[in-house]
Amino acid sequence: MFQAPRGTTDLLPEEQKYWRYIESKAVALAGRYGFGRIDTPVFEDSDLFVRSVGQGTDIVEKEMYTFEDRGGDSVTLRPEGTAPVCRAYLEHGMHNLPQPVRMYYFCPVFRYERPQAGRFREHHQFGLEVLGDADPSVDAEVIELAWRLMLSLGLKALNLFINSIGDAECRPAYIDELRSYYSAHQARLCAECQTRLERNPLRLLDCKVETCRALGDAAPRSADHLCDACKEHWASLRRYLDTMDIPYQIDHRLVRGLDYYTRSVFEIQPVDGGAQSTILGGGRYDGLIQELGGRPTPGV
């Protein structure tokens, strides 16, 4: 007898009302904040994700469903939603629209992960993208919407974690210091982190292996290496969140698992959970549109 593929699940008729309830709450809230819906293809050119997500990330190295179609082109089932939306922004000339452009999506994404609690190979993702505005108030707006959505669903025992990881101006010096720090402790790193040390030491902060996590706790902090512009952005974001009465904690190890992030990053987790149980997460990506061939365009 056939069964659903490992890491996937069926959404049965009696479960649909719960699913539709969550979706309706998310869509209604996005609409109140001025977001319009966008739907992108379930598969894209593989290079889109290699260039955006990052060659040295877990997603690109181990988790993408990539295959060659009958025309000989390499295509990938989308592992996340931001890169396809940015591709659509460029392809359809949305830079000519009044900025910023606010879009949301609710779609399945696919990652070849080890099936476990909170981890599926197909899951649905609700995403928000704001393109064309560099002001930290936009970062705060996206975080506020995410926080309000959780509250509207009756989820209250939550932690919001934030961090700033700098930008193209100040991050290189921080990465050099991070590489120097981890090199001094290389023997204690897991095998995977040892291979990533030279190529992308920022990823080491995201490692879940206990010895690497302990090293990460004592590692240099990105917030201590910010340029003046990033310092002001970071301070402004925290002021906005304070004004909005949104409680947060600063997590200096928070970098997220994708290479396109700049400046602010955030995650919402249940109080009794951890990084593996993250419900929502995101951040700013001011260099992504340019990386995909467009002109410099800020995004969150």
N, C-alpha and C positions, 0 to 999 in steps of 0.2 A: 504494500500500500504506500502510495506517495504521501510525503509530509512536506510542510513548508520548509524551505531551505534553512539551514542552521543560521541562527542570528536574525531571523525574521519572524513575524507573527501575523496572524489574521485578525482583522478587526471585525468581530461578529456583529450581527444585527442588534443584539441586545446591548452591545457596548457603544453603538453609534451615538446614542443620546449624550453620553459623557464626552465623547470626542467632539461632537458638534457644539456642545456647551463651551468647551475650552476654546475652540476655534472662533465662536461667535464673540466671546469676550475679547480675544486678541484683535480680531478684525474691527470691532466697534471702537476699541481704545485707539488703534492706529488711525482710524478715520477721524476721531476727535482731535488728534494731533496733526492732521493735515497730510497723512500719508496716503498715497495711491497704490493700488495693487499692481504687481508685475509678476508674470509667469514666464520663466525661461525654459529652454529645452532640458530634458532629463539628462542628456549627454552633451559634451562639449569637446572641442579640440583639446587633446591632452596637454599641449604646451601651455594652454591658458592657466592650468593649475600648477604646472611646474614653475612657471614664471611668477605667479602671484603668491601661492602658498609657500613656496620655497623648496629648493632641491633637497635640503638637509632635514626636512621635517618628517615626522612619523607618517603623516598623511601621504606624502609623495613617495617616500621610500618603501612603505610597507602596507598602506591601507587603500590605495586607489584601485577601483575596478576598471582596468584599462585593457582595451582589445583593439585589434586591427579590423576595420570593416572590409567589405568586399571590394571597395575601391582602393584599398591599401592605406587609408588614413588611420592614424592612431586617435581613438576617441576614448573618453572616460566618463563613466557615470558620475554625476556631480557629487563630490564629497562635502561640499559646503556651498553657501549661496551668494557670498559677497562677490567673488570673482565673476560669475555669470552676470550679475546685475551691473557691474562695472563695464563688462564687455558690451552689454546692451546700451548703457549710457553713451559709450563711444560710438557704437554702430549706428545708433539712431539720432545722433547729433543733439543729445539732450543738453549739451553745454550751451546751446542757443536758447534754451528755455530760461525763464526767470530762476535765479539761484537763491537758495539751495533747492535741489530736487529731492523730495522725500518719497521713498518707495518701501513697500513691505511685501513679503511673500510668505506663503505657507506651503511647503513642498517636501517630498521625500528626498533624502540624501543617503549616500551609500559609502560605507567604509568597511574594509575587511579587517574588523577588529576581533579579538578573542571574545566570544559571547560570554557575558557575565551580568551581574546585577547592574542595571543602568546603562548597559552597553549592548547595542544591537548593530547588525550589519546594514539594516535599513531602518532609518528612523525619520520622523517628520520634524522639520525645523521651521520655526516662526522667526523671521528675520526682519530687521529694520535697517535701511540704508539712507543716510543723508549725505548728498554730494554737493559740494560747492560752497561750503561755509567753514572757515577755520576757527571761528570763535568757540571758546570753551563752553559757552552756554549751550551749544549743540550737543556736546558730549553729555552735559548734565541733563538735557532734554531726553536723550535716548535712555540714559540710566533711570531717569524718573519714570519714563513710560514702562520700562521693564519692571521696576519696583512696584508701580501701581498695578500692573497686570498680576503680579504674584499676590498682592493683597486682595484684588478683586476675585481671585480664585480661592480665597480663604487660607492662603499659605502665609503664616506669620512668623514661625520659628525659623528665620532666615538670617544669613550673614551676607552683607555686601562687602566684597573686597575690591580695593582699587590700588593702582600703582601707575607710575609714569616711567616709561622706558626710553625717553629721549627721542631724538630724531637723527637725521643724517649728519647734522653738524656735531653733535656731542656724543652720539652713541659709539663711534669708532674708538675713541679714547677709553670709554668704559669697557668695551669688549676686550681691548688690549689688557686692561687691568684684570678683568675677569679671567682671561686666558692665563695670565701670569699666576694668579691665585690658584687656579685649578691645577696648573702644571706642577706646582709645589706639592700637591696632594694626589698626583696622578695614580699612584699605586692603590689608592682607596676607591677609585672610580670604578663603576661597573664597565663591562666590556664595551657596551654601546656608547657610553659617555666618553670613553677613551678614544674611540674612533671619531667622535664629534668635536673633540677638544680644539683641534686646530681649525676645523672648517666653520663651526658655528657654536662657540662656547655659551651663547645665550640660552641655547636649548638645554644645557645642563641644569639650569635652574628649574626646569620643568620635569626633571626626572623623578619617578615615583619610587625608585629603589632607596631603601632606608639609609644606607651609607651616603649616597649622593644627596639625599634630602638634608642630612645632618651637615654636610659640607655647604650646601646651599644656604642654610641658616646663618652661617658665618661669612658668607661670600660678600664681596663689595656690593654696595647698594646703588642701583641706577639713579635713584633720587639725589644721591650725593654728587653726581657727575653731570647734572643737567646744565645746559647753556642758559643764558639769561632769559631767552624767549621761552624755553621749555619750563623754566622755573616759574615764570609768570603764568603760563598756561596751567600748570599744575596747581598753583596757589588759587587761581581763579576758579578752577573746577571745584576745589574743596569749598570755596566760599559759596558757590552756587548750591552745592549739595547741603551745606549748613543752612542756607536760607530756605531751602525746600523742606527742611526737617527730615532729610533722608539719612538714616544712620549708616555709617560705613567704617570699615577698618582698613588700614594701610597694610598691604602684604608685599614686602620688598622682594619676595620670590616670584611674584605673579608676572609672567611674561606672555601667557597664552601660547598656543601651539602652532601659530602661523607666522611666517616671516614678514608679512606686510604691515604689521602693526607699528605705529609710531605714537609717541607721547602716551596718552591715557589708555589703560586697559582695565577691565573690570570683570568680576564673576559674582554670581549669586548662588549660594550653596545653602542647603538645609543645615541648621545648627548641629544636628547629630550626624552629619555626613562628612564629606571631605572633597578634595579635588576631583575624585572619581565620580562624585554625585552632583557635580555642577549642573544647575538647572538652566541658567542663562549666562552668557558671557559675550564679550565683544571689546571694542576699542576703536581708536582712531587709526586711519590708514592714509595719510596725506600723500604718500608716494605711489600708490597703487595704480591710479589712472595713468600717470606718466610711465610707469613700468610697462603698461600694456600698450603704449604708443600714443597716448593723448598728451595734452598739455597739462602742466601742474594743476591738480584739482584736489582740494582737501576732501576727506570723507570720514564718516563715522558709521 
